[in-house]
Amino acid sequence: MTMRLISVNVGQPRTVRWKGILVTTGIFKEPVAGRVSLRRHNLKGDAQADLSVHGGVTKAVYLYPAEHYDFWRRELPEMDLPFGMFGENFTTQGIFEKEMNIGDRLAIGTAIVRVTEPRLPCYKLALRFGRDDILKRFLESARTGLYVAIEQEGEVGAGDSFTMLARDENQVTIADLVRVYAFEKNDLAMLERLVKLPALSEAWREYFRERLARRSDLY
């Protein structure tokens, strides 16, 4: 299947009221037309409110498959779900968590990106949807989307095709990480592969090292 960029979505942080408190969030994204500069830390016109959770070099751009919207429209028929609803920068076609290896390199427009990690839901997704149950449902669906780092800055636009430049030789997918994180927490073989995965961020590898250490303490 052709891998394609369906929609480019950006947004600036805004302050909204959620459960009686004021929250500043960059999760509100809207599609933009034309070519957009893809920079080392984000897209031009886009920003994150909390860089401790979102953004940064390893989470510069968030991709979410357009195909997942069909699932959510069946799950949440009462809701309007425009592209960008999940806070994604790129709404894509043909890019799936089960097929993308952590460390895969792709060209898009004049830029080159590298797959880094899944997106984990935080309370700001609940804020965007106006419902707390989306956090559990999002993770249980395993439809997390994925982050990429920017290896080469460039310009992108809706309609551009992705080209696979190199597959990571370790062959650990985004779905593998989510599975071990959320569902099969005692998969020691995969945990041991994850802690040694060069393309995975140090924060994730440390998390899995701690998981392995706790397992060792039981014996």
ABEGO torsion letter per residue (X at the ends): XBBBBABBBBBBBBBBBBGGBBBBBAABBBBBBEBBBBBAABBBGBBBABAAABEEAAAABBBBBAAAAAAAAAABAABBBBBGAAGBABBBBGBBAAABBBGBBBBBEABBBBBABBBBBBAAAAAAAGBAAAAAAAAAAGBAEBBBBBABBBBBBBGBBBBBABBBAAGBBAAAAAAAAAABAABAAAAAAAAABAABBAAAAAAAAAAAAAAAAAX
